[in-house]
Amino acid sequence: MEILLLRLDRIGDFLLGVPAFRALRAAYPKDRISVMVPSPVAELAKACPYFDEVYIFDALWLLPDETASERRASALKLIKFLRSGKFDRVLDFRYQNRMDPLVTGLSGAKVRAGFGLGVGSWLLTHRAGKPPKGMHQVERNLLLLKALGLGIEGVDRSLAVWFDEHDHKTALDHLPSQGLLPGTPRVAIHVGAATPSKLWREESFEVLIHELHAQTQAEILVMGGESDLAFAHEVTDGLECPVINLVGKLTLRQTAALLKECHLFIGCDSGVTHLAAATGVPVLSLFSAANEVGIWKPVGEKVTVLTRTPDCSPCKAHECQRRDGYFCMADIRPEEVVEEAKRMLGKG
């Protein structure tokens, strides 16, 4: 049997789907399971042992800057591919866009599973209901398995991320050759976020890095993607303490490998923060009020979340819409983050 999973969204969405992927592989050990992901997620999916094949597709209907005609054309392109007759089961884990169940419903697969959302969901053979309010994303993903008749009570809810020895060696090559002095912590600070509404201000990162180094003598790694280069430059340009600037220099798998060598990770609500949690490194997450913390917080025993809950939360906005000068991320003070970081490092 050929099974295709559609996971067409972001890095964090993919990682929070790992428990569901693991459970599906356990339920169908001899069947061929493939996954379709967007380009930024491909390297993680290719390393995941639960999949036999990885397809790459960038769903334009999920991108805010695309025109209506481009979104429709993208959906039709995917439907045409799905209707090739190769897949017996198509499972779509997304539930935020009405186009998703329509695409799955028109796939031509014998089993078409997704979330009940809009008119298109009536084309599905198996529908998961609307997730209960406040249910975490890991549990929401498992609702789709439940709709297929699979038991989810004993499912391992832990996350995981995979990399190889080449990823590990390449990551370590970015560190100083002399290694850490005894008692010196290594702290990774990720300066990126998916949207401006989730991003901490550059001056807050500056104060955090300066004070954390002054008070703990930590070796500080500054991380981010290529899109974070300009912002990272603003953060690090005026620093008087040493940092190792790795922004734009690592793949996701190399990032995961390097995080395994860290004592603490600090970052905003982003895919890399979920990546860090999946490696098992202690995570201090600076969480915007744009999203519901209970639904989207990183998963792990060593995760601490600092957030604010103003009356506009959750706004789910790309950028803060308030005009009174208040910004939830600015309300998380660097001094608070330093104290929490010290506590997590055992230096409080």
C-alpha positions in Angstrom: 0.0 0.0 0.0 1.2 3.5 -0.9 0.6 6.2 1.7 1.3 9.9 1.2 1.4 12.4 4.0 0.9 16.0 3.2 2.8 18.3 5.6 3.0 21.4 3.5 3.8 24.0 6.1 6.8 25.1 8.2 9.7 23.5 10.1 7.9 23.6 13.5 4.8 22.0 12.0 6.9 19.1 10.6 8.7 18.6 13.9 5.5 18.6 15.9 4.2 16.0 13.6 7.0 13.5 14.4 4.9 11.6 17.0 2.1 11.1 14.4 4.7 10.0 11.8 6.2 7.5 14.3 2.8 6.1 15.1 1.9 5.7 11.4 5.1 3.8 10.7 4.3 1.5 13.7 0.8 0.9 12.4 1.9 0.3 8.8 5.4 -1.3 9.1 5.4 -3.0 5.7 3.7 -0.3 3.7 5.4 2.4 1.7 5.0 5.8 3.4 6.0 9.0 1.6 5.8 12.6 2.8 5.4 15.8 0.8 7.0 18.9 2.4 8.0 22.4 1.2 11.6 23.2 0.3 12.8 24.5 3.6 11.7 21.3 5.4 13.1 18.8 2.9 16.5 18.2 4.5 14.8 17.2 7.8 12.3 15.0 6.1 15.0 13.2 4.1 16.7 12.2 7.4 13.6 11.0 9.1 13.6 7.1 9.2 9.8 6.8 9.0 9.6 7.7 5.3 10.5 5.8 2.2 10.4 8.8 -0.1 10.2 12.6 0.2 8.4 14.8 -2.3 9.0 18.5 -2.4 6.2 20.9 -3.2 5.8 24.6 -2.2 2.1 25.2 -1.8 1.5 28.8 -3.1 -2.0 29.0 -1.6 -0.3 29.1 1.9 1.8 32.1 1.0 0.2 35.5 1.7 2.0 37.4 -1.1 0.7 35.2 -4.0 -2.2 36.2 -6.2 -5.5 34.3 -6.2 -4.7 32.9 -9.7 -1.3 31.7 -8.6 -2.8 30.0 -5.5 -5.4 28.2 -7.6 -2.8 27.1 -10.2 -0.6 25.7 -7.4 -3.5 23.7 -6.0 -4.4 22.4 -9.4 -0.8 21.3 -10.1 -0.8 19.3 -6.9 -4.2 17.7 -7.5 -3.0 16.6 -11.0 0.0 15.0 -9.4 -2.0 13.3 -6.7 -4.5 11.9 -9.3 -1.7 10.0 -11.0 -3.1 7.0 -9.3 0.1 6.2 -7.4 -1.3 6.6 -3.9 -3.8 4.5 -2.1 -4.1 6.8 0.9 -3.5 10.6 1.2 -3.4 12.1 4.6 -3.3 15.9 5.1 -2.3 17.2 8.6 -3.2 20.9 8.0 -6.4 22.4 9.2 -6.1 26.1 8.8 -6.9 26.6 5.1 -10.1 25.5 3.2 -8.0 24.7 0.2 -6.3 21.8 2.1 -9.2 19.4 2.3 -10.3 20.3 -1.2 -6.9 19.2 -2.6 -6.9 16.0 -0.6 -10.5 15.3 -1.4 -9.8 15.6 -5.2 -6.7 13.4 -4.9 -8.4 10.3 -6.3 -7.0 8.1 -3.5 -9.2 5.4 -2.1 -8.7 6.8 1.4 -8.6 10.6 1.7 -8.1 11.8 5.3 -8.0 15.4 6.6 -9.7 17.8 8.9 -13.3 18.9 8.5 -13.0 22.4 7.2 -15.3 24.0 4.6 -17.2 22.5 1.7 -14.2 20.6 0.3 -14.0 18.4 3.4 -17.1 16.5 2.2 -14.8 15.0 -0.4 -12.8 13.3 2.3 -13.5 9.7 3.3 -12.1 10.2 6.8 -12.6 13.5 8.6 -11.0 14.6 11.9 -13.2 17.1 13.8 -12.3 20.5 14.9 -9.6 20.3 17.5 -10.7 21.2 21.1 -9.7 24.7 22.2 -6.2 24.8 23.6 -5.2 21.3 22.4 -1.4 21.2 21.6 -0.4 20.7 18.0 1.1 17.3 18.8 -2.3 16.1 20.0 -4.0 17.8 17.0 -1.9 15.8 14.6 -2.9 12.6 16.4 -6.5 13.4 15.8 -6.1 12.5 12.2 -4.8 9.0 13.1 -7.8 8.6 15.4 -10.1 9.5 12.5 -8.5 6.6 10.6 -9.3 4.2 13.5 -5.9 4.0 15.0 -5.3 4.0 18.7 -3.4 7.0 20.0 -3.4 6.5 23.8 0.0 4.8 24.0 1.7 6.9 21.3 5.2 8.2 22.1 4.7 12.0 22.2 8.4 12.9 22.2 10.1 14.7 19.3 13.2 13.7 17.4 15.5 15.1 14.8 18.1 13.2 12.8 21.5 14.1 11.3 24.6 12.2 10.2 28.3 12.2 11.1 29.0 14.6 8.3 26.5 17.1 9.6 28.1 16.7 13.1 31.6 17.2 11.9 30.8 20.2 9.7 29.0 21.8 12.6 31.9 21.3 15.0 34.3 22.8 12.5 32.7 26.2 13.3 33.7 26.0 16.9 37.1 27.2 18.3 39.6 24.4 18.2 40.7 24.8 21.8 37.3 23.7 23.2 35.6 25.0 26.3 37.3 25.7 29.6 35.9 23.6 32.6 32.7 25.1 33.9 32.1 27.3 30.9 28.6 27.0 29.4 27.9 27.1 25.7 24.7 29.0 24.9 23.1 29.2 21.5 21.0 32.3 20.8 18.8 32.3 17.7 17.9 35.8 16.5 15.2 34.9 13.9 11.5 34.4 13.9 8.9 33.5 11.3 7.1 36.9 11.4 7.8 40.4 12.9 5.1 39.9 15.5 7.2 37.0 17.0 10.6 38.8 16.9 12.4 40.2 20.0 13.9 43.6 19.4 17.6 43.9 18.5 18.4 46.0 21.5 17.0 43.3 23.8 19.2 40.7 22.1 22.2 43.0 22.6 21.6 43.4 26.3 21.0 39.7 26.7 24.2 38.7 25.0 26.3 41.3 26.9 24.9 40.5 30.3 24.8 36.8 29.9 28.5 36.8 29.0 29.4 39.2 31.7 27.6 37.1 34.4 28.4 33.6 33.3 31.4 33.9 30.9 29.4 31.7 28.5 30.6 30.9 25.0 27.8 32.4 23.0 26.8 31.2 19.5 24.6 33.6 17.5 22.4 31.6 15.1 19.9 32.4 12.3 19.2 31.8 8.7 20.3 33.8 5.7 17.2 36.0 6.0 18.3 37.0 9.5 21.7 38.3 8.3 20.9 42.0 8.4 19.1 41.8 11.7 21.9 39.8 13.2 24.4 42.4 12.0 22.5 45.0 13.9 22.5 42.8 17.0 26.2 42.0 17.0 27.7 45.1 15.5 28.1 47.1 18.7 28.8 44.2 21.1 31.9 44.4 23.3 31.9 40.7 24.3 33.1 37.9 22.0 30.5 35.8 20.1 30.6 33.1 17.5 28.5 34.4 14.6 27.0 31.4 12.7 24.1 33.2 11.1 23.5 31.9 7.6 26.3 29.4 7.9 24.6 26.2 8.9 22.0 23.9 7.5 19.1 22.8 9.7 20.7 19.4 10.4 24.1 21.0 11.1 22.3 23.3 13.5 20.7 20.4 15.3 24.1 18.7 15.5 25.6 21.8 17.1 22.8 22.3 19.5 23.6 18.9 20.9 26.9 20.4 22.0 25.2 23.3 23.9 24.1 23.8 27.5 21.2 26.1 26.6 19.3 27.5 23.7 17.4 30.8 23.7 15.1 31.9 20.9 11.8 33.3 19.8 8.8 31.3 18.5 10.4 29.8 15.4 11.1 26.5 13.7 14.6 26.4 15.1 13.3 26.7 18.6 11.3 23.6 18.0 14.4 22.0 16.4 16.3 22.8 19.6 13.7 21.2 21.7 13.8 18.1 19.6 17.5 17.7 20.2 17.0 17.7 24.0 19.0 20.8 24.8 17.4 23.0 27.5 15.3 25.6 25.7 14.3 29.1 26.9 11.6 30.2 24.5 10.6 33.9 24.2 7.0 33.4 23.0 5.0 36.1 21.3 1.3 36.6 22.1 0.6 36.3 18.4 0.1 32.5 18.9 -1.5 30.4 21.6 1.3 29.2 23.8 -0.7 26.1 24.9 -1.0 25.0 21.3 2.4 25.9 19.8 4.9 25.8 22.7 8.0 23.7 22.1 7.8 20.1 23.4 10.3 18.8 25.9 11.1 18.2 29.6 13.7 21.0 29.6 11.6 23.7 28.0 10.8 27.0 29.7 8.5 29.6 28.1 8.5 33.3 28.8 5.5 35.1 27.4 2.9 37.8 27.9 -0.9 37.6 27.6 -2.2 41.0 26.7 -5.9 41.5 25.9 -5.1 41.3 22.2 -3.7 37.8 22.5 -3.7 35.7 20.3 -3.7 38.2 17.5 -2.3 35.8 14.9 -1.0 38.8 13.0 2.1 39.0 10.8 2.9 42.3 12.4 1.7 43.9 15.7 -1.5 45.8 14.9 -1.6 47.9 18.2 -1.2 51.7 17.9 -0.7 52.4 21.6 3.0 51.6 21.7 2.7 48.3 23.5 4.4 45.3 22.0 4.2 41.9 23.8 7.7 40.9 22.8 9.2 44.2 24.0 7.5 43.5 27.4 9.8 40.5 27.9 12.7 42.3 29.5 16.3 41.2 28.9 17.0 41.2 32.6 14.3 38.6 33.1 15.7 36.4 30.4 19.2 36.6 31.8 18.0 35.6 35.3 16.0 32.6 33.8 19.0 31.6 31.7 21.3 31.7 34.7 18.8 29.5 36.6 18.7 27.0 33.8 22.5 26.9 33.6 22.7 26.3 37.4 24.3 29.7 37.9 21.3 31.6 39.4 
